[in-house]
Amino acid sequence: MALTTVPDPSYMTWEKWQETVVGFNPELGNQLFWQGMRWDEFARRLTLIEPKTPRPEFFKGDWRKWAAAVKLVFAV
């Protein structure tokens, strides 16, 4: 599964970014059980679903840098 749409995280809260990603990629909702999940746990679970997802431990606790890297990886 490849993510079809990943929004720019620059001006979003974590919750809104997460909701938008799952909204554009609804198959994630059934696989991640994402609501209320911290960003690093969401990221780890996403790496299990889509292996090319950047690993969260390389982003020093900064979800926006991680999300920007996810956007680059899945850009169409």
C-alpha positions as CSV (number, residue, x, y, z in Angstrom):
1,M,0.0,0.0,0.0
2,A,1.3,3.4,-0.9
3,L,-0.1,6.6,0.7
4,T,-1.9,8.5,-2.0
5,T,-2.0,11.9,-0.3
6,V,0.2,13.3,2.5
7,P,-0.4,16.9,3.5
8,D,2.3,19.4,4.3
9,P,2.6,19.5,8.1
10,S,3.9,23.0,8.4
11,Y,0.7,24.7,9.7
12,M,-1.2,21.8,11.1
13,T,-1.5,20.3,14.6
14,W,-0.5,16.6,14.9
15,E,-4.1,15.6,15.3
16,K,-5.2,17.5,12.2
17,W,-2.3,16.1,10.1
18,Q,-3.0,12.5,11.3
19,E,-6.8,12.9,10.6
20,T,-6.1,14.3,7.1
21,V,-3.7,11.5,6.2
22,V,-6.2,8.8,7.3
23,G,-9.0,10.8,5.6
24,F,-7.2,10.7,2.2
25,N,-6.0,7.1,2.8
26,P,-9.0,5.4,4.4
27,E,-7.5,1.9,4.4
28,L,-5.1,3.2,7.1
29,G,-8.0,3.7,9.5
30,N,-8.7,-0.1,9.7
31,Q,-5.0,-1.0,10.0
32,L,-3.7,1.6,12.5
33,F,-6.5,2.3,15.0
34,W,-5.0,5.8,14.9
35,Q,-7.4,8.0,17.0
36,G,-5.6,9.5,19.9
37,M,-2.3,7.9,19.0
38,R,1.0,9.7,19.7
39,W,3.0,10.6,16.6
40,D,5.9,8.2,17.2
41,E,3.5,5.2,17.7
42,F,1.6,6.1,14.6
43,A,4.9,6.3,12.7
44,R,6.1,2.9,14.0
45,R,2.9,1.3,13.0
46,L,3.0,2.9,9.6
47,T,6.4,1.5,9.0
48,L,4.9,-2.0,9.5
49,I,2.2,-1.3,6.9
50,E,4.5,0.6,4.4
51,P,8.1,-0.3,4.9
52,K,9.5,2.8,3.0
53,T,8.0,5.0,5.7
54,P,10.8,7.0,7.5
55,R,11.6,5.6,11.0
56,P,10.6,8.0,13.7
57,E,13.7,7.5,15.9
58,F,15.7,9.5,13.3
59,F,13.7,12.7,13.9
60,K,14.6,13.5,17.5
61,G,11.0,13.8,18.7
62,D,9.9,16.3,15.9
63,W,6.8,15.0,14.3
64,R,6.8,17.8,11.7
65,K,10.2,16.8,10.4
66,W,9.1,13.2,10.3
67,A,5.8,14.1,8.5
68,A,7.7,16.3,6.0
69,A,10.0,13.3,5.2
70,V,6.9,11.1,4.8
71,K,5.5,13.6,2.3
72,L,8.8,13.5,0.3
73,V,8.9,9.7,0.3
74,F,5.3,9.3,-1.0
75,A,5.2,12.3,-3.3
76,V,3.5,11.5,-6.6
